[in-house]
Amino acid sequence: MRTVTLPLLAVLSLCGASTARAADLDYDYLRGADYDPVPAPVVDWSGVYVGGHGGYTSGGLAQRNALQSTLAQYFSYRDVESEFGVSKILSLPGTRVKSASFGAFAGYNIQFDDIVLGIEADYTHADLNSWSTNSIGRIMATAGGNSETVNLSGTSNTRIDDYGSIRARAGYAFGNLLPYVTGGLAVGRVTINDTVAVQNYGYNAATYAANQALTTGLPVAVDRHGYASFNQNFPLNRSTPVGQGVQTIPYGPTPLVANAKTKTIGGVALGFGLEYAVTPNILLRGEYQYVLFQSFNGHRAELNTIRGGAALKF
């Protein structure tokens, strides 16, 4: 009996000691840390923001009809206008200009789940300065019997220094990324200087032919329209051979100012971009913007701008 009891007590003592030691063990290393990692901040795109931008602007400027109204008024009572429409024969070629650009913007967003809607206004300064020149000459025989020469030479200078827009925005949030589209109204300030030089001279073909038939006392043609001096032997201002008398000399061109003004013009602005939230309050963006202005004094202008920007959201 004593032989059985002693080993049993020894076993029970060992089990009790093991249980006590097990109660003192720390199993936290099996359960993990006492705290969870702080989740990444969720970006709320709602709110007011202000920022600045810089980039590159390319402008397409057209002045094809910049001189027509002035020439139409100048020739309004002449047969060359009613019969041949000479006010439309001179057109100035379009030009493309490029410039660095910079400015500022401000806006307000409101977020509905992942959809972000907002309104934004921006201002852009650029240095877009365009020059366009052209000239043309025509010789025409009118129904009234005149042989008319018309020479036209025109120049146009167009300068756009700054413009702005107010636009609606719509985007879809992917966490810290916000791709968006935008569209609205644009307004710009433009300075134009358009000039044209007009030379118009001619003679009555019937009178010239009658004078040519005479053998003595050749009179000067009755119609000396536009001539400083007239040699009926050389009515089209050809070089006069030596000994043939006074050369035919037309009066010089008459300069006309078509447009010389600074004015405000309106149009539309469209674009798209991608915004990235570095933090909930610091935003970076890349954007493309297209601006088309309405026609002004025979001119048209469209602007393409690629730019980057940064903003602070409140």
JOJO-V162081 format. One record per pair of residues at least 24 apart in sequence whose ideal C-beta (glycine too) atoms are under 8 Angstrom apart, sorted by the first residue. I is the first residue (numbers start at 1). J is the second residue. Records with the same first field share a line. If there is no record, write none. Layout:
I->J + J
This chain:
41->279 + 280
43->173 + 175 + 176 + 277 + 280
44->111 + 280
45->109 + 111 + 116 + 171 + 173 + 178 + 277 + 313
46->109 + 110 + 111 + 116
47->108 + 109 + 313 + 314
48->106 + 107 + 108 + 313 + 314
49->106 + 107 + 108 + 109 + 283 + 311 + 312 + 313 + 314
50->104 + 105 + 106 + 311 + 312
51->104 + 105 + 106 + 283 + 285 + 309 + 310 + 311 + 312
52->102 + 103 + 104 + 105 + 309 + 310 + 311
53->102 + 103 + 104 + 105 + 122 + 124 + 285 + 287 + 307 + 308 + 309
54->100 + 101 + 102 + 103 + 307 + 308 + 309
55->100 + 101 + 102 + 305 + 306 + 307 + 308
56->98 + 99 + 100 + 101 + 305 + 306 + 307
57->98 + 99 + 100 + 101 + 124 + 126 + 128 + 303 + 304 + 305
58->96 + 97 + 98 + 303 + 304 + 305
59->96 + 97 + 98 + 99 + 126 + 128 + 130 + 160 + 301 + 302 + 303 + 304
60->94 + 95 + 96 + 301 + 302 + 303 + 304
61->94 + 95 + 96 + 97 + 128 + 130 + 132 + 158 + 299 + 300 + 301
62->94 + 299 + 300 + 301
63->92 + 94 + 95 + 130 + 132 + 156 + 158 + 194 + 298 + 299 + 300
64->91 + 92 + 93 + 94 + 298
65->91 + 298
66->92 + 154 + 156 + 192 + 194 + 258 + 259 + 297 + 298 + 299
67->92 + 154 + 156 + 194 + 196 + 258 + 298
68->298
69->258 + 298
70->194 + 196 + 256 + 257 + 258 + 259
71->152 + 196 + 198 + 256
74->198 + 256
75->200
78->200
79->142 + 143 + 144 + 146 + 148
80->140 + 142 + 148 + 150 + 200
83->140 + 142 + 143
84->138 + 140
86->138 + 140 + 150 + 152
89->136 + 138 + 150 + 152
90->134 + 135 + 136 + 152 + 153 + 154 + 196
91->134
92->132 + 133 + 134 + 154 + 155 + 156
93->132 + 134
94->132
95->130 + 131 + 132 + 158
97->128 + 129 + 130
98->128
99->126 + 127 + 128
100->126 + 127
101->125 + 126 + 305 + 307
103->162 + 164
105->309 + 311
107->169
109->169
111->173
114->172 + 173 + 174
115->170 + 171 + 172 + 173
116->169 + 170 + 171 + 172 + 173 + 178 + 180
117->168 + 169 + 170 + 171
118->168 + 169 + 170 + 171
119->166 + 167 + 168 + 169
120->166 + 167 + 169 + 182
121->164 + 165 + 166 + 167
122->164 + 165 + 167
123->162 + 163 + 164
124->162 + 163 + 164 + 305
125->161 + 162
126->160 + 161 + 162 + 163 + 303
127->161
128->159 + 160 + 161 + 303
129->157 + 158 + 159
130->156 + 157 + 158 + 159
131->155 + 156 + 157
132->156 + 158
139->236
141->205
145->204 + 205 + 206
146->202 + 203 + 204 + 205 + 223 + 225
147->202 + 203 + 204 + 205 + 208 + 235 + 236
148->200 + 201 + 202
149->199 + 200 + 201 + 202 + 226 + 236 + 237 + 250
150->198 + 199 + 200
151->198 + 199 + 200 + 253
152->196 + 197 + 198 + 199
153->196 + 197 + 253
154->194 + 195 + 196 + 197 + 258
155->194 + 195 + 196
156->192 + 193 + 194 + 299
157->191 + 192 + 193 + 194
158->190 + 191 + 192 + 299 + 301
159->190 + 191 + 192
160->188 + 189 + 190 + 301 + 303
161->189 + 191
162->188 + 189
163->187 + 188 + 189 + 291 + 303
164->188
165->269 + 289 + 291
167->269 + 271
171->275
176->276 + 277 + 278
177->274 + 275 + 276 + 277
178->274 + 275 + 276 + 277
179->272 + 273 + 274 + 275
180->272 + 273 + 274 + 275
181->271 + 272
182->269 + 270 + 271 + 272 + 273 + 289
183->268 + 269 + 270 + 271
184->268 + 269
185->266 + 267 + 268 + 269
186->266 + 267 + 268 + 269 + 291 + 292 + 293
187->264 + 265 + 266 + 267
188->264 + 265 + 266 + 267 + 291 + 293 + 301
189->262 + 263 + 264 + 265
190->262 + 263 + 264 + 265 + 293 + 296 + 299 + 301
191->261 + 262
192->259 + 260 + 261 + 262 + 263 + 296 + 297 + 299
193->259 + 260
194->257 + 258 + 259 + 260 + 297 + 298
195->255 + 256 + 257 + 258
196->255 + 256 + 258
197->253 + 254 + 255 + 256
198->253 + 254 + 256
199->226 + 250 + 251 + 252 + 253 + 254
200->225 + 226
201->225 + 226 + 227 + 250 + 251
202->226
203->227 + 230 + 232 + 235
208->232 + 235
226->250 + 251
227->251
259->297 + 298
261->297
263->296 + 297
265->293 + 294 + 296 + 301
266->293 + 294
267->291 + 292 + 293 + 294
268->292
280->313
281->312 + 313 + 314
282->310 + 311 + 312 + 313
283->310 + 311 + 312 + 313
284->308 + 309 + 310
285->309 + 310 + 311
